[in-house]
């Protein structure tokens, strides 16, 4: 494996540390829906480039061994190709293990939650659990069953009729927008690179803001929505429940969410700052993809070299 290819692969692995801050900065300047989609897309792109770079290290080492086997010497190049391939292969195994563990955890959580609410009153989209702990969340569909808004009796007692309208609209927005899929995608992508983990909390916050804005638009009163979010979050915190992977009205930095609801509705970003952040994010992601493609081209040249030397050995 040539020095250039090794450098490109190394840069592809390091570059996400620069991309994540740019993505988070841009998300803060966008409306919640656009911000959540931007964060999820960035996580997938950076995870993909990381896996590609690790695979490139493995492929480079294998090609180097093939050349050594052909003529006993191999092409001129760094002798670190094989150790790097071993490190890349080990990293890929770790990534696969972490992703499988996260996927299993997500699936088990969904299964356990559906089992825990089985048999409780179900009035269409709403499922009421007679629990003294205040809680409410959007439960995605499972095995042909449509999604449900799960709310405890204690939470219903905490909110008045207007507050309940906000709560139902908030959780309904989570289900309609399939926010659990975006959250799960970012969490799975975080298994590929440590830097991508920094996007999980930001994505969760933007998904809650997305649902907050949908709820405020539904009830037509931003102050009412802010008061209901604050009251529901306070009741959820007092119940002592641990946060879960399911979208819920009481999760995330609630003071920021309430403050945003008390402000004017988010408008499309204007000025230099949003454009600068967008250009920076696109440049960072584009560079990650360019590094991966550049390393792929280098590996392609390396494969052709292996084939040429193999033909020379076969021919008399």
VENWO-V798894 format. One record per pair of residues at least 4 apart in sequence whose ideal C-beta (glycine too) atoms are under 8 Angstrom apart, sorted by sequence separation. I is the first residue (numbers start at 1). J is the second residue. D is the distance in whole Angstrom. If there is no record, write none. Layout:
BEGIN
i: (I/I)
j: (J/J)
d: (D/D)
END
This chain:
BEGIN
i: (1/2/3/4/5/6/7/8/9/10/11/15/16/18/19/20/21/22/23/24/25/26/30/31/32/33/34/35/36/37/38/39/40/41/42/43/44/45/46/47/48/49/50/51/52/53/54/55/56/57/58/59/60/61/62/63/64/65/66/67/68/70/77/80/81/82/83/84/85/86/87/88/89/90/91/92/93/94/95/96/97/98/99/100/101/102/103/104/105/106/107/108/109/110/111/112/113/114/122/123/131/141/151/152/153/154/155/159/160/161/162/163/164/165/166/167/168/169/170/171/172/173/175/178/179/180/181/182/183/184/185/186/187/192/193/196/198/199/200/201/202/203/204/205/206/207/208/209/210/211/212/213/214/215/216/221/222/223/224/225/226/227/228/229/230/231/232/233/234/235/244/247/250/252/253/254/255/256/257/258/259/269/270/271/272/273/274/275/276/277/278/279/280/281/282/283/284/285/286/287/288/289/290/291/292/293/294/295/296/297/298/299/300/301/302/303/304/305/306/307/308/309/310/311/1/30/68/122/123/141/151/158/159/174/177/216/219/236/243/252/269/67/68/121/129/141/173/174/190/216/219/260/28/67/120/121/140/159/189/190/27/30/67/120/139/156/159/243/26/27/120/138/139/190/216/64/117/120/138/139/186/189/190/215/216/27/138/139/26/27/117/127/138/155/236/64/116/136/137/186/187/212/215/236/237/136/186/215/236/23/24/135/136/235/23/135/136/151/233/64/65/135/183/186/212/232/233/64/134/232/233/23/133/135/136/149/61/132/134/135/151/183/229/60/61/64/125/127/129/131/132/133/134/182/183/233/20/61/117/125/126/127/129/130/131/132/149/19/61/62/125/126/127/128/129/130/131/149/60/61/125/127/128/129/134/183/230/60/61/114/126/128/182/229/20/59/113/122/149/19/57/58/61/57/114/128/147/179/229/230/110/229/16/57/58/110/177/57/58/111/114/117/136/179/56/57/110/179/226/229/16/55/117/138/174/177/15/16/54/58/137/138/177/53/54/136/140/226/138/211/225/226/12/13/54/55/113/138/173/174/177/12/54/140/173/211/223/208/222/223/12/13/140/171/207/222/12/13/51/54/138/140/170/173/208/126/138/170/172/173/10/208/222/9/12/51/170/208/50/169/170/212/216/169/9/125/204/205/9/167/204/205/209/212/213/217/166/169/208/212/216/125/166/169/5/9/205/209/166/205/213/165/166/213/6/165/5/162/166/187/1/162/166/170/1/163/167/184/1/162/166/183/1/166/163/183/163/167/180/162/180/180/163/179/159/163/6/159/158/159/174/3/6/158/2/3/6/1/171/1/155/158/171/6/106/171/170/1/155/106/154/155/167/1/102/103/154/102/102/99/102/99/98/99/95/136/95/134/136/134/135/134/134/135/134/133/135/140/133/137/139/133/138/137/138/137/138/137/136/137/135/136/136/135/113/113/109/109/109/106/105/44/47/51/40/43/47/50/36/43/46/47/50/33/47/48/37/40/44/47/36/40/43/46/47/50/39/43/46/46/47/46/43/43/42/39/43/39/40/39/36/39/36/35/36/24/32/35/36/20/24/27/32/19/20/23/16/21/32/33/17/20/24/32/16/20/23/27/13/16/32/33/32/31/75/32/31/31/56/63/70/31/31/53/67/71/30/42/46/49/53/56/60/63/67/70/29/45/49/52/56/59/63/66/70/46/49/53/60/67/71/38/42/45/49/52/56/63/70/29/30/45/52/29/26/29/26/25/26/26/22/25/26/25/22/23/22/19/22/19/18/19/15/19/15/16/15/12/15/12/11/12/9/8/12/8/8/9/8/5/5/8/5/4/5/2/1/5/1/2/2/1)
j: (5/6/7/8/9/10/11/12/13/14/15/19/20/22/23/24/25/26/27/28/29/30/34/35/36/37/38/39/40/41/42/43/44/45/46/47/48/49/50/51/52/53/54/55/56/57/58/59/60/61/62/63/64/65/66/67/68/69/70/71/72/74/81/84/85/86/87/88/89/90/91/92/93/94/95/96/97/98/99/100/101/102/103/104/105/106/107/108/109/110/111/112/113/114/115/116/117/118/126/127/135/145/155/156/157/158/159/163/164/165/166/167/168/169/170/171/172/173/174/175/176/177/179/182/183/184/185/186/187/188/189/190/191/196/197/200/202/203/204/205/206/207/208/209/210/211/212/213/214/215/216/217/218/219/220/225/226/227/228/229/230/231/232/233/234/235/236/237/238/239/248/251/254/256/257/258/259/260/261/262/263/273/274/275/276/277/278/279/280/281/282/283/284/285/286/287/288/289/290/291/292/293/294/295/296/297/298/299/300/301/302/303/304/305/306/307/308/309/310/311/312/313/314/315/6/35/73/127/128/146/156/163/164/179/182/221/224/241/248/257/274/73/74/127/135/147/179/180/196/222/225/266/35/74/127/128/147/166/196/197/35/38/75/128/147/164/167/251/35/36/129/147/148/199/225/74/127/130/148/149/196/199/200/225/226/38/149/150/38/39/129/139/150/167/248/77/129/149/150/199/200/225/228/249/250/150/200/229/250/38/39/150/151/250/39/151/152/167/249/81/82/152/200/203/229/249/250/82/152/250/251/42/152/154/155/168/81/152/154/155/171/203/249/81/82/85/146/148/150/152/153/154/155/203/204/254/42/83/139/147/148/149/151/152/153/154/171/42/84/85/148/149/150/151/152/153/154/172/84/85/149/151/152/153/158/207/254/85/86/139/151/153/207/254/46/85/139/148/175/46/84/85/88/85/142/156/175/207/257/258/139/258/46/87/88/140/207/88/89/142/145/148/167/210/88/89/142/211/258/261/49/88/150/171/207/210/49/50/88/92/171/172/211/88/89/171/175/261/174/247/261/262/49/50/91/92/150/175/210/211/214/50/92/178/211/249/261/247/261/262/52/53/180/211/247/262/53/54/92/95/179/181/211/214/249/168/180/212/214/215/53/251/265/53/56/95/214/252/95/214/215/257/261/215/56/172/251/252/57/215/252/253/257/260/261/265/215/218/257/261/265/175/216/219/56/60/256/260/218/257/265/218/219/266/60/219/60/219/224/245/60/221/225/229/61/224/228/245/63/224/228/245/64/229/227/247/228/232/245/228/246/247/231/247/228/232/78/231/231/232/247/77/80/232/77/78/81/77/247/78/232/235/248/84/184/249/249/81/235/187/235/236/249/84/187/188/239/188/190/188/191/191/191/192/191/232/192/232/236/235/236/236/238/239/239/239/241/246/240/244/246/241/246/246/247/247/248/248/248/249/248/249/250/250/244/246/244/245/246/245/245/185/188/192/182/185/189/192/179/186/189/190/193/177/191/192/182/185/189/192/182/186/189/192/193/196/186/190/193/195/196/196/196/199/199/199/203/202/203/203/203/206/206/206/207/198/206/209/210/195/199/202/207/195/196/199/193/198/209/210/195/198/202/210/195/199/202/206/193/196/212/213/213/213/305/266/266/267/292/299/306/268/269/291/305/309/269/281/285/288/292/295/299/302/306/309/269/285/289/292/296/299/303/306/310/288/291/295/302/309/313/281/285/288/292/295/299/306/313/273/274/289/296/274/274/277/277/277/278/280/277/280/281/281/280/281/281/281/284/284/284/285/284/288/287/288/288/288/291/291/291/292/291/291/295/292/294/295/295/294/295/298/298/298/299/298/298/302/299/301/302/302)
d: (5/7/6/6/6/6/6/6/7/6/6/6/6/7/6/6/6/6/6/7/7/6/4/7/6/7/6/6/6/6/6/6/7/6/6/6/6/6/6/6/6/6/7/6/6/7/7/6/6/7/6/6/6/7/6/7/7/6/7/7/7/8/7/5/6/7/6/6/6/6/6/6/7/7/6/6/6/6/6/6/6/6/6/6/6/6/6/6/6/7/6/6/6/6/6/6/7/7/8/8/7/6/5/7/6/7/7/3/7/7/7/6/6/6/6/7/6/6/7/7/6/6/8/7/6/6/6/7/6/6/6/6/8/6/8/8/7/6/7/6/6/6/7/6/6/7/6/6/7/6/6/6/6/6/8/6/6/6/6/6/6/6/6/6/6/6/6/6/6/7/7/7/7/8/7/6/6/6/7/6/7/8/7/8/6/6/6/6/6/6/6/6/6/6/6/6/7/7/6/6/7/6/6/6/6/7/7/6/6/7/6/6/7/7/7/6/6/6/6/6/7/7/7/6/6/4/7/5/8/5/6/8/5/5/8/7/6/6/8/6/3/8/4/7/8/5/8/7/5/5/6/8/7/4/6/5/5/8/5/4/4/6/6/6/6/7/6/6/8/8/5/7/5/7/4/6/6/7/8/7/8/8/6/5/8/6/6/5/6/5/6/7/8/7/7/7/8/7/6/6/6/6/8/8/7/7/5/8/3/7/7/8/4/7/6/7/7/7/7/4/7/5/8/5/6/5/4/6/6/6/8/4/6/8/5/6/5/8/4/6/8/6/6/5/5/8/8/4/6/4/7/6/4/7/6/4/8/8/7/8/7/7/7/8/6/5/4/7/6/6/6/5/5/6/5/5/6/6/7/2/6/7/7/7/5/6/7/6/7/7/7/6/6/7/7/8/6/7/7/6/5/5/7/6/5/7/4/5/6/5/8/6/4/7/5/7/8/3/5/7/7/7/6/7/8/8/6/7/5/7/8/7/6/4/7/6/8/6/5/7/7/8/7/8/8/6/7/4/4/7/5/5/5/6/5/7/8/5/7/5/8/7/5/8/4/8/8/7/5/7/7/5/5/7/6/7/4/7/7/7/7/8/5/4/8/7/7/7/8/6/8/6/7/5/8/7/7/4/8/6/4/6/6/4/5/7/7/5/6/8/6/6/6/7/8/8/5/4/6/6/8/8/8/6/7/8/7/6/8/8/7/7/6/7/7/5/6/7/6/7/3/8/5/7/7/8/6/7/7/6/4/7/6/7/7/7/4/6/8/7/7/6/6/5/6/7/6/6/6/6/4/7/7/7/6/6/8/6/7/7/7/4/8/7/5/7/5/4/6/7/7/8/6/8/6/6/7/6/8/5/6/4/4/7/6/7/5/7/8/4/6/6/7/6/5/4/6/8/7/7/7/6/7/5/5/6/7/4/6/8/7/6/7/7/8/7/7/6/7/6/8/7/8/6/5/7/4/5/8/5/7/8/4/8/8/8/8/6/6/4/6/6/4/8/6/8/7/7/6/7/6/5/5/5/7/5/7/6/6/4/6/6/4/4/5/7/5/8/6/5/7/6/8/7/7/6/5/8/4/5/5/5/5/4/4/6/8/6/8/6/8/8/6/8/6/7/4/8/7/7/7/7/8/7/7/6/6/7/7/4/6/5/6/5/6/5/5/5/6/5/7/6/6/5/6/6/7/7/7/6/7/7/6/7/5/8/6/6/6/6/7/7/7/4/7/6/4/5/6/8/7/8/5/8/5/6/4/7/5/4/5/6/7/6/6/7/5/6/7/4/5/5/8/5/7/8/5/5/4/8/5/7/4/6/6/6/8/7/8/8/7/6)
END
